[in-house]
């Protein structure tokens, strides 16, 4: 019975406007995929700063 109450309150499959029309699960998966892709972009070697 407890699971039905939680599922009725928090439907993890229902799309939501405030999440860009994604379900909470889809939104979370997209968020973590975006983080991994941003981390990969930030791993590019940097040029040393020129000092005079």
N, C-alpha and C positions, 0 to 999 in steps of 0.2 A: 504494500500500500504506500509506503514512504516514497518509493521510486516514482509512482504516478504523480504524487504531489510535486516533487522536484521537476519532473518532466513537464508538468502543466505550467509551472512557474517559469522554468528556464528551458525552452525548447531549443536544443542545440542544432536542429536541422532547419529551423525557420529562417528565411532570409529577412534581413532588417535594413531599412533605409539608412540608418545612421552608420552602418558598417559597409556602405557602398553596395547594397543589394546582395551581400554575401551572407551565408550562415555564419554563426560564431566560429564554427570549426574551420570553414573555408577562410575566414578573415585571419584567424590565428596562423593557419598554414601559410598564407600569403605573406603575413608579417615576418615570420621567421625566414622564409625564402628570400625576401627582400633584404633582411639583415645579412644573410650569408653572402648575397651578391654584392652588397655594399662593402663588406669586409674584404672580399676578393679584390675589389677595385682599389681599396686602401693599401693593399700589400705591394703595390708597384714600387720598385726601388726609387728613392729620391736622389736628386743630384745634390752634391754638397754645396752649401752656401759659399758664395765667393766673398772673401774678406780682403780688405785693402789695407 
